[in-house]
């Protein structure tokens, strides 16, 4: 019995040492780079970069399939952070990526709003406030212009407007 316990202890110890050595000396997967890039992105899943969310965009950046300047909600600060993380040169934000950077902001026609809350559920940045069966409104300074709230609206009361029309400064 003592021999069996000693043998199990020795086997566990050797396995632990081997696993430790493997994690130290085997190359790290690109997922760690993807995770670091993903952590820099704003996590609003707006798809303005051309990818369905922040994680797929991070994968594309890590694989050198996408540029670092395609995230309008993140703005120039995100571009700068990605450049530092990747040791790359910073670039100006691609202003042609989305309506958010060209000034678009969602506006709800409150007279037509039925209070269904579908727009609230769709908004990735919680820029829409309201309650079930009551009218909703958009906090213009929080809206990224991603347009994700437009499609779910069953009464088509949400439109994208320029900042001067919506009161956004």
N, C-alpha and C positions, 0 to 999 in steps of 0.2 A: 504494500500500500504506500509506504513512504517512497519507494522507488517510482511508482506511478505518478504521485504528486510532484516529485522532483522532475520527472521527465516532462510533465505537462507545463510546469513552470518554465523550464528551459526552452521548450517549444514556443511558448507565448513570448518569452523574452527575445528569442531569435527572430520571431515574426515581427515584433515591434521594431527591432533594429533594422530589419530589411525594409519595412514599410517607410521608416523615417529616411533611410538612404534613398529610396526610390523617389520620394517627394522632393528631396533636395536636389537630386542630380538629373532627373528626367526633365525634358523641356516642358515649360508651362504651356497650357493650352491657350489659344487665342481668346477663349471665353473670358479670361481675366481682363484682357484689354477691352473686350466688348462691354464687360460690366463697368469698367472705369469710364468708358465713353458714355455709356447709358446713364451713369450717375451724374454726369455733367449736364445732360439734356433735361429740359423742363418737365418731362413726364406728363404732358397733357394729351398725348396720343391724337393730335389734331390732323395728322397726315399732310400738313402743308409742305413738308420736305419732299413729298413724292413717295414716301413709304407709309405703310399702314399704322405705324406707331414709332415710338422712340427706340425700342429695342431693335427692330429691323433696320432702322436708320443707323444705329450704332454698329450693327454687324456690317453694313455696307461701308461705313467709314473705316472700320478695322481691316476690311478686305480691299481697301483702296478703290472701291467701286463708287463712292460718293464723296463729294466735297464737304468740307467742314462748315460751309457758310450757308446751309440750306434750311436753317431753323428760325423762321421769323419770330415765333413767340419767345425764343431764347434771346434773340437780338444779338447785337455785336458783342456783348459780354460773354455769351456762350461760345461764339466764334473764337474769341480770345482765349477762353479757358480750354477749348479743344486744341487750339494751336499750341498752348503751353504743354498740355498733356501729351501730345504726339510729337513735340519737338519740331513742329512745322511752322512755316511762315503764316502769319495771320492774313486774312483776306477780308475785304469788305463784305458785309452781309448781302446776300443775293436778294435784292429788293423786288425781283420779279416772281418770287416764289408764291406769294399769297396776297390776299386782299388786306390782311392785317397790316402789312408794311406799306401798302399803298393808301392806307387810311380807312379801310372798311371796318365798320362796326355794326353789330346786329342791333336792330331797333324793332320793338314789338308794337304793333298797332293794338293798343290796349282796349279799344272799343270792340275789336273782333276776337280778342283772346278769350278762350272758353275755360282756361285754367286746368288744362289736362295734365300738366307737369312733364310732358314728353320732352320739351325743350330743356327743362331743368336737368333731367336725367342725361340728356345728350351733351350738355355743356361740360367740357373737360376742366374748366377753370372756375366753375361756380360763379359765373358772371351774371346769371339770371336768378332773380329772386321772385318769390310768390308762393302761393299755397294752392292746394287742390281746390278747384272750382272758383278760384279768384284770379283776377288778372295778374299777369307777370310783367316784369320790367327787366331791362338789361342795365347793369352797372357799366356804363360806357368805358370807364377807365380800366376796368378789369377784362373787358372783351378783347380777345386776340384776333378776332376776325376770321376764325377758322371755318365758319359757316356750318358747323356740325349740328347746330340747332334748327336750321332752316328746313331740312328734309323731313324730320319727324313731325313737324307741326301739321295737324290735320286740317286746319282752317287757313293755312298760308298767310298767317298774320305777321311773319317775321321777314324783314327785308334787310339787306346790307346797304348802309349809307355812308357817305363821306363824313369825316369828323365835323365839318362845319354844319352839316345838316342834322347831326345827332347830338350836338352839344359837347362832343369830346374835344378836349384841348390837346 
